[in-house]
Amino acid sequence: MQTRTTCIVDIMTKLQPVSSVDDVHRLALMAHAIWNEFFPSIIGQAQVDYMVEKFQSEKALTAQLNEGYTYFFICDDGEKIGYIGLVPRPDKNAIQISKFYLFKDARAKGHGGSVIKEVQQIAASNGVDCLYLTVNKFNDETISAYQKMGFTLSDDIIMDIEGGFIMDDYEMIMTVKD
């Protein structure tokens, strides 16, 4: 199963909007691949399978897009290397980074920081005060990466996601710079 395809722009880290049915299909394949290369060691295969189906399947992604989420492929040198999902949260004057995942071979190369800078620009241009996200408490490398980007721990969240599973996360927040 091939999950990587070519992006429209091919210089540096860029965001390409997910805008078609084919894009949603590619995004679901990408989510399945990334989650299965990274998360089984943290949350177990059963929870990975459940969460991918519940939150990152074609059906789930389509529903999220219809609810106001915006998804982007993260591209580097013409290759799709990950994806990010953003959700406006007017009640908090914030943008929630709902999903932010890179293929294993694209991690720790500066792509995350570049993407966050682009998201900060999107937020600033929309008058948003902050970005926030949640991260699994046992995902130490990612927590450290977010802290290096300027996120700080703001809350401890344990959420029942049904199916006999919970998400045991930290919420992290970043003030948007003008």
Secondary structure as GFF3:
##gff-version 3
##sequence-region A 1 178
A	DSSP	beta_strand	13	17	.	.	.	ID=ss1
A	DSSP	alpha_helix	21	38	.	.	.	ID=ss2
A	DSSP	alpha_helix	40	43	.	.	.	ID=ss3
A	DSSP	alpha_helix	45	56	.	.	.	ID=ss4
A	DSSP	alpha_helix	58	66	.	.	.	ID=ss5
A	DSSP	beta_strand	70	76	.	.	.	ID=ss6
A	DSSP	beta_strand	79	89	.	.	.	ID=ss7
A	DSSP	three_ten_helix	90	92	.	.	.	ID=ss8
A	DSSP	beta_strand	94	102	.	.	.	ID=ss9
A	DSSP	three_ten_helix	104	106	.	.	.	ID=ss10
A	DSSP	alpha_helix	111	125	.	.	.	ID=ss11
A	DSSP	beta_strand	130	136	.	.	.	ID=ss12
A	DSSP	alpha_helix	140	149	.	.	.	ID=ss13
A	DSSP	beta_strand	152	162	.	.	.	ID=ss14
A	DSSP	beta_strand	165	175	.	.	.	ID=ss15
###
